[in-house]
């Protein structure tokens, strides 16, 4: 991973339910199981949560 996942970074989702979507990273959180989860806000304002391992920062 060359670029860090930080709040405000642009990203593309490359795996999981939301594969193919892109947006801005918001609200990083570590779950009880230790996985990093993020909220992605798309251009149209729609938000969704996904695992950080499913996104790549652009």
N, C-alpha and C positions, 0 to 999 in steps of 0.2 A: 504494500500500500504506500504510494508515494506521497499522497496528500492526506492530511489529518481530517477527520470528521469533526468539524467545529460548528457552533451555532452561526448560521448565516451563510454557510457554504452551499454552493450549487451542487446537486447530485443527480445521478441517474440510478434507478433501481434495476439491478441486473438479475435478481432472483426473487422467488417467493410470489405471493398473491398479487402484488402490485408491479410485477415485472414490466418494464417498458415505460413506466411513468418517470417523471422527473420533477424537480422542484427545489425548494430551499430547506435546508436542515434547521429544525427548531427543536427545543426541549429534549436534550440528551438525558437519559436516565439509565441507571443500572438496575436490572430486575433482581428479584430475590435469588434467582438461579445464577446470577453473575453475568448475564448477557447484557450488552449495551443496546438499548432501544432508542429510537429517535422518532420524532414527528416530522413528516415532510409536508410542506405547504406548497401546493401546485399553483401555477399562475392564475387559475380561475378561483383561487381561494379555498379549494377543497383540501382538507387535511386527512392524513392517514398515518398510522403508526407502523413501523417495520423494524426489523433487526438491523443493526449497523452493518453486519456482515453481508447483508443483501444489497448494499449501495456502494457506489464508487463516486468519489468526489471529482468534479470536472473543473 
